Amino acid sequence: MPLAGTVETATASLNGVPLTLREFSAPFPTGLIRRHAWGIWGGVTPLVPGQYVPEIKAANTDGFRGDTTYHLESTAP
């Protein structure tokens, strides 16, 4: 069952630098039931040790809004 509404806006940044986002959609089996995954995805290259602030914002046409900020620390293995 698809989510209500359609994506109106979706943005993401890492330390203020915009990230490239793309839509992903694919079916996948789970036993006898076929499921479907959908989302707006982005990624980053491996991070050097330091402090990072990823920010994610999105809205759909039905009025749902999301605005998330993380404060992360990357350390050496």
Stockholm file with secondary structure:
# STOCKHOLM 1.0

chainA/1-77         MPLAGTVETATASLNGVPLTLREFSAPFPTGLIRRHAWGIWGGVTPLVPGQYVPEIKAANTDGFRGDTTYHLESTAP
#=GR chainA/1-77 SS CCCSSCEEEEEEEETTEECCEEEEEEEEEETTEEEEEEEEEECCCCCCSEEECEEEEEEETTSCEEEEECCEEECCC
#=GC SS_cons        CCCSSCEEEEEEEETTEECCEEEEEEEEEETTEEEEEEEEEECCCCCCSEEECEEEEEEETTSCEEEEECCEEECCC
//
